[in-house]
Amino acid sequence: MRMFRGATLVNLDSKGRITVPSRYRTTLSEISEGQMVCTIDLNQPCLLLYTLPEWEKIELKLAALSSMNPAERRVQRLLLGHASECQMDSAGRLLLASTLRQHAGLTKEVMLVGQFNKFELWDEQVWYKQIEQDIVAEQTSQEPLSTRLLDLSL
């Protein structure tokens, strides 16, 4: 499995398109022929951008949830209801649906952030504020570390 990493500033053009950095284009073409799916993040003011094969794995997990359980139905409604297919064009651009751009408050500058199997898309200023908050939270947290974090060695 190929992983996406790093944070890159990209511009949102007047038509609502971002240009995928060239270092990702070959991988995205190989993995999914440039077919992507974008949806909202349930916990952060950002968007989640998946290759189509990776999104299809998530759809299977969502399909396994019960539509009769209110919490599970809410997650299905939010993630599937906002999911929007987007195709990378020959210039490496992706058109982001206007409803998604509005949800995440995306303006001109957008941070494309690799997160292993997906990207997060953040408004640049919101991204920097989130990073500041994350650093402060890590430095001041009184919560006990999980076993996974205790085993993490950098």
N, C-alpha and C positions, 0 to 999 in steps of 0.2 A: 504494500500500500504506500502510495506517495503521500507525503504530508506537506501541508502549506504552513509556512512560518514567516514571521516578520510583519512589520507595519509599514505601509507605503501610502504616501499622500497622493491621491488622484483627483482629477477635476471632474465635476459633474457639468456636462455641457447644457446648453439651453434646451435641448430635446430630452434631457433626463438620462443621458448615457454616461457611463464611465468607461475609460479605456483600461483594460487589464494590462498590468505591467508585462513586458515581453518575457520575463523569466518564468511566468506561469502559463503562457499561451500554448506552448508545445505540449505540456503536461495535460492541460485542459482539453486540447484537441485529441490527444491520445486516449484519455480516460473516457471522454463523453462527447467527442466531436463538437466541443464547444457548447453543448446543451447544459444549461444551468437552471436551478430553481432557487428563487429568492422568497423568503418569508420573514415574519417578524420574530424577534426574540421575546420570549414571554417575561423575562426578568430584567432586561436592560433596554435602554432606548436606542437600539441598533437593529440592523437587519442581519439575517443569516443567509449566506449564499453557498449553495451546495452544487456539486456536479450532479447530473441526473442519476447516475447509478447510486451515488451515496444517498440522495433524496429518496430513491425507491426503497432503500433499506428502512428509512424512517417511516415511510408510508406503511410498510408492513407492520411496524411496531404500533403505529397509530390505528391501523385496522384491527389490531388485536384488542384495543381498548373497547370498553362497553359504551354504547351510545345511551344506555339507560342510567349509567352512573353520572350524575351532574358534573363532577370534577373532570372525569375522563372525557365527557362530551364537550366541555368547555375547551380543553386542550385540543381536541380534534378540530373544533370549529375555528379556533384562533389560528392554528398552524396550517391546516388545510385550506381554510377560507381565505387566508392571505397569500398562500403559495402562488407564485407567478413564474411561469416558465420564461426564460430569456435565452436567446441564442447569441453566442459571440459571433460578430460579423467578421469579414475578412480583414478589417482594420483593428480587430481585437476589442471592439466596443460591445458593451452590454447595455440594453435599454432597461431601466428600472421603472416599474409601474409607479405612476404618480401617487397612488394611495400608500405604497410602501415608502416612497421618499418623504411624504408628509408624516407618516407614523414615526420615522426616525429623525425627523427634522433636518433632513439633508439639504444643504444649500450648495455652495460652489465647491468647497474643499471637503473631500471625503477621505477618511482613513480606511484603507483596505487592510484588514488584520488577519493573517493566517492563524488558524486554530485547528491544526492537525488535519481533519477531514473536511473542513469548511473554512469560509471566510466570514468575518464580521465586517459590516459596513457601518461606520460611525461618522457623524458630523465631526469635523476636525476639533472644534473647540470643546464639544461634549466629550470626545475621546481623551483629550488632555486633562480635563477635570476628573474624569473617571480614573485615570491612571494616578493622579494625585491622591484621590480618595482611597484607592486600593493600597497605595504605599503607606499612607497614614494608618489605615486599618491594620495592615500587617505589622507595623511598628508598635501599635498600641493595643492590639488585641489581647484580651484576657482569656479567650477561648482556648481550651486544650487542643493541641494538634491531633488530627486524625492519625491513625496508624500509617496510612499511605504517605502522609506528609512527614511523619517521623522517619520513615524508611527512605525518603528522597534525599539523595546526596548530590550536591552540585559541585 
